Amino acid sequence: MNTFWFYAWSLCFVSLAFVLVPLMRCFKNNHQINRTDVNTKLYLDRLHELEALYKTGLLTLEQLEAGESELGRELLQDAHISDSPSIDSLGRPLPILVSLSLPFIAVFLYTQWGAQDQILAARNQQTQPRQGIEKTIAHLETLLKENPDSGEGWTLLGRAYMQDERLDDAVRAFEKAASIDGRSPELLGRQAQALYFSGGKRWTPQLQSMIEEALASNPQELISLKLAGTAAFQEGRFEDAAMYWEQLLAALPEVNASRASVAADIKKAHQLAIK
């Protein structure tokens, strides 16, 4: 949100610069230039008229000089008036104030009515999944109180805890499931995954042992292969990461959407292993 307002205000100031700079130049020059040009043109026209009358004999030399002097005084007087504040200059602050206030008006209107539907929809999208997970957890916890020997129930609860990022609770739920249904490869992979993330993404001998046990029973256990490859890559063991991910890619169905990303990870791991 802070980034949004930074760019929004930056665009406002740039837009104001495009508006205010020509506006200020216009106010500075337009009044004087236009008035001076008009007065000068009128002066020259009237001067030419006086000279034409003098050449035709309708004016004497004294009358011509008197007319020229009078025109000169009028031109000087008009020039003096153009340099002093005028009624037109009183309107100068108004467009400037309007321009400067537009960003604040826009911000006010946006905060009141802007994109309310989208904001509410986004909030609903964020809260609804979490509310669904919390309801699922509460439902499973109630069922397991009545039937605590359900290994499948504990597995489902552990997966729900993972979605809710309750990692320590997920570890305990998977341990409970393993104590009831045995250490299946998939359950070992899920338990190792929960332990890895709850332990701050540190790879330990215990995790390595659990992964090896899972892959010994099922070399295509997807969670274990992905986790082992990710941990190896994070620790700079790029050859090991590529090995695990190659096994993962071979185990994935051809129609699986994640095959492309796994192939890209393998390529990157090979490149880093050469360096």
C-alpha positions as MATLAB code, in Angstrom:
seq = 'MNTFWFYAWSLCFVSLAFVLVPLMRCFKNNHQINRTDVNTKLYLDRLHELEALYKTGLLTLEQLEAGESELGRELLQDAHISDSPSIDSLGRPLPILVSLSLPFIAVFLYTQWGAQDQILAARNQQTQPRQGIEKTIAHLETLLKENPDSGEGWTLLGRAYMQDERLDDAVRAFEKAASIDGRSPELLGRQAQALYFSGGKRWTPQLQSMIEEALASNPQELISLKLAGTAAFQEGRFEDAAMYWEQLLAALPEVNASRASVAADIKKAHQLAIK';
ca = [
       0.000    0.000    0.000;
       2.878    2.379    0.806;
       4.328    1.695   -2.644;
       0.963    2.487   -4.229;
       0.716    5.884   -2.510;
       4.352    6.711   -3.367;
       3.774    6.182   -7.069;
       0.350    7.848   -6.919;
       1.751   11.032   -5.369;
       4.713   10.987   -7.751;
       2.365   10.894  -10.727;
       0.306   13.720   -9.206;
       3.355   15.961   -8.857;
       4.539   15.187  -12.381;
       1.061   15.973  -13.725;
       0.958   19.218  -11.757;
       4.308   20.214  -13.215;
       2.945   19.805  -16.735;
      -0.032   21.986  -15.816;
       1.488   24.637  -13.571;
       4.701   25.427  -15.454;
       2.929   26.498  -18.672;
       0.256   28.189  -16.560;
       2.810   30.280  -14.686;
       4.561   31.177  -17.894;
       1.258   32.148  -19.394;
       0.392   34.414  -16.475;
       3.840   35.901  -16.481;
       4.035   36.713  -20.145;
       0.609   36.568  -21.699;
      -0.870   39.752  -20.226;
       2.129   41.944  -20.898;
       2.972   40.504  -24.307;
      -0.553   40.672  -25.620;
      -1.214   44.190  -24.297;
       2.143   45.513  -25.496;
       1.701   44.002  -28.945;
      -1.754   45.500  -29.324;
      -0.707   48.951  -28.094;
       2.351   48.997  -30.317;
       0.324   48.005  -33.359;
      -2.242   50.710  -32.652;
       0.531   53.266  -32.154;
       2.140   52.404  -35.481;
      -1.178   52.445  -37.327;
      -2.108   55.864  -35.962;
       1.393   57.144  -36.623;
       1.136   56.023  -40.230;
      -2.229   57.763  -40.482;
      -0.733   61.016  -39.207;
       2.145   60.787  -41.670;
      -0.270   60.071  -44.515;
      -2.346   63.143  -43.573;
       0.796   65.268  -43.390;
       1.904   64.097  -46.848;
      -1.462   64.982  -48.319;
      -1.261   68.456  -46.782;
      -4.150   68.003  -44.371;
      -1.800   68.399  -41.388;
       0.956   70.886  -40.775;
       4.364   69.899  -39.410;
       3.383   71.311  -35.995;
       0.183   69.250  -35.975;
       2.148   66.125  -36.993;
       4.659   66.607  -34.181;
       1.896   67.295  -31.683;
       0.080   64.128  -32.776;
       3.255   62.061  -32.505;
       3.892   63.409  -28.998;
       0.352   62.592  -27.937;
       0.630   59.049  -29.290;
       3.923   58.621  -27.455;
       2.399   59.707  -24.140;
      -0.509   57.278  -24.619;
       1.889   54.422  -25.372;
       3.949   55.163  -22.260;
       0.805   55.392  -20.142;
      -0.450   52.009  -21.422;
       2.935   50.466  -20.759;
       2.840   51.739  -17.184;
      -0.614   50.274  -16.674;
       0.519   46.864  -18.004;
       3.344   46.783  -15.420;
       1.002   47.465  -12.492;
      -1.448   44.997  -10.917;
      -4.660   44.746  -12.847;
      -8.044   43.171  -12.479;
      -6.871   40.267  -14.687;
      -4.054   39.433  -12.271;
      -6.527   38.919   -9.467;
      -7.599   35.681  -11.125;
      -4.075   34.292  -11.166;
      -4.170   32.403   -7.832;
      -7.477   30.693   -8.595;
      -6.337   28.177  -11.244;
      -3.150   27.534   -9.282;
      -5.084   26.768   -6.111;
      -7.503   24.569   -8.033;
      -4.619   22.633   -9.609;
      -2.872   22.136   -6.269;
      -6.058   20.992   -4.557;
      -6.984   18.401   -7.199;
      -4.651   15.651   -5.847;
      -6.060   16.073   -2.344;
      -9.612   16.014   -3.660;
      -8.814   12.883   -5.675;
      -7.282   11.161   -2.635;
     -10.301   12.054   -0.521;
     -12.735   10.725   -3.116;
     -10.669    7.569   -3.616;
     -10.550    6.816    0.097;
     -14.303    7.336    0.324;
     -15.533    5.508   -2.751;
     -12.610    4.289   -4.827;
     -12.496    0.550   -5.609;
     -14.649   -0.347   -2.618;
     -16.130   -3.353   -4.362;
     -12.706   -4.705   -5.282;
     -11.341   -4.108   -1.795;
     -14.256   -5.849   -0.149;
     -14.003   -8.728   -2.589;
     -10.273   -9.092   -1.901;
     -10.874   -9.071    1.832;
     -13.536  -11.719    1.476;
     -11.207  -13.855   -0.627;
      -8.534  -13.582    2.052;
     -10.781  -14.283    5.023;
     -12.972  -17.012    3.553;
     -10.192  -19.617    3.005;
      -8.813  -19.008    6.497;
     -12.266  -19.292    8.017;
     -12.723  -22.546    6.094;
      -9.444  -23.945    7.436;
     -10.304  -22.945   10.985;
     -13.699  -24.630   10.684;
     -12.060  -27.767    9.299;
      -9.563  -27.831   12.162;
     -12.293  -27.364   14.763;
     -14.370  -30.127   13.151;
     -11.437  -32.568   13.026;
     -10.419  -31.797   16.604;
     -13.975  -32.548   17.746;
     -14.053  -35.829   15.815;
     -10.671  -36.916   17.183;
     -11.814  -36.279   20.740;
     -14.545  -38.831   20.102;
     -12.318  -41.176   18.089;
      -8.664  -40.548   19.006;
      -7.431  -43.779   17.354;
      -8.138  -42.601   13.802;
      -4.786  -42.360   12.042;
      -6.445  -40.925    8.976;
      -8.092  -38.256   11.112;
      -4.762  -37.224   12.626;
      -3.197  -37.076    9.156;
      -5.979  -34.821    7.909;
      -5.622  -32.648   10.999;
      -1.869  -32.372   10.435;
      -2.421  -31.262    6.845;
      -4.962  -28.671    8.024;
      -2.459  -27.413   10.600;
       0.124  -27.032    7.809;
      -2.289  -24.925    5.776;
      -2.909  -22.763    8.835;
       0.870  -22.548    9.451;
       0.543  -24.173   12.858;
       3.705  -26.136   12.210;
       4.403  -27.505   15.709;
       0.816  -28.753   15.939;
       1.225  -30.360   12.519;
       4.351  -32.222   13.683;
       2.493  -33.638   16.700;
      -0.513  -34.604   14.566;
       1.658  -36.500   12.056;
       3.556  -38.204   14.889;
       0.236  -39.327   16.357;
      -0.902  -40.649   12.986;
       2.380  -42.560   12.538;
       2.043  -44.126   15.969;
      -1.394  -45.444   14.968;
      -1.068  -46.372   11.264;
       2.676  -46.887   11.039;
       5.421  -44.984    9.276;
       4.148  -44.935    5.714;
       6.340  -43.169    3.085;
       3.828  -40.365    2.516;
       3.337  -39.809    6.233;
       7.089  -39.739    6.796;
       7.412  -37.157    4.033;
       4.704  -34.963    5.546;
       6.189  -35.280    9.021;
       9.659  -34.388    7.740;
       8.212  -31.403    5.884;
       6.534  -30.115    9.054;
       9.727  -30.611   11.077;
      11.824  -28.840    8.431;
       9.682  -25.702    8.383;
       9.029  -25.629   12.129;
      12.796  -25.871   12.705;
      13.575  -22.772   10.647;
      14.435  -24.690    7.449;
      17.481  -26.414    8.958;
      18.351  -29.824    7.552;
      19.192  -32.275   10.315;
      20.340  -35.917   10.461;
      16.875  -36.800   11.750;
      15.255  -35.343    8.641;
      17.750  -37.066    6.361;
      17.013  -40.368    8.074;
      13.258  -39.905    7.702;
      13.594  -39.065    3.987;
      15.856  -42.062    3.348;
      13.379  -44.311    5.142;
      10.489  -42.957    3.091;
      12.345  -43.274   -0.238;
      13.540  -46.783    0.639;
       9.908  -47.858    0.843;
       8.756  -45.722   -2.116;
      11.451  -44.146   -4.353;
       8.740  -42.029   -5.983;
       7.358  -40.456   -2.813;
       6.772  -36.917   -4.085;
       6.816  -34.927   -0.831;
      10.110  -36.468    0.286;
      11.779  -35.906   -3.099;
      10.683  -32.290   -3.308;
      11.665  -31.553    0.299;
      15.095  -33.214    0.015;
      15.840  -31.334   -3.214;
      14.744  -27.988   -1.766;
      16.824  -28.462    1.387;
      19.897  -29.505   -0.614;
      19.576  -26.491   -2.882;
      19.235  -24.103    0.074;
      22.432  -25.545    1.576;
      24.377  -25.243   -1.680;
      24.399  -28.982   -2.400;
      23.360  -28.425   -5.984;
      24.270  -31.886   -7.315;
      22.141  -33.526   -4.620;
      19.309  -31.094   -5.347;
      19.408  -31.940   -9.060;
      19.423  -35.671   -8.255;
      16.335  -35.470   -6.033;
      14.489  -33.204   -8.447;
      15.275  -35.467  -11.406;
      13.696  -38.344   -9.490;
      10.740  -36.085   -8.712;
      10.333  -35.147  -12.371;
      10.379  -38.806  -13.375;
       7.700  -39.581  -10.776;
       5.366  -36.761  -11.804;
       2.591  -37.575  -14.299;
       3.027  -36.128  -17.773;
      -0.006  -33.890  -17.307;
       1.202  -32.429  -14.016;
       1.400  -28.631  -14.221;
       4.489  -28.421  -12.000;
       6.758  -30.365  -14.372;
       7.950  -27.201  -16.114;
       9.002  -25.507  -12.873;
      10.764  -28.670  -11.645;
      12.655  -28.925  -14.950;
      13.708  -25.273  -14.595;
      14.939  -25.936  -11.039;
      16.974  -28.915  -12.275;
      18.616  -26.802  -14.980;
      19.467  -24.073  -12.476;
      20.932  -26.597  -10.012;
      23.162  -28.097  -12.739;
      24.361  -24.631  -13.748;
      25.254  -23.729  -10.165;
      26.954  -27.085   -9.592;
      29.380  -26.358  -12.460;
      30.479  -22.989  -11.044;
];
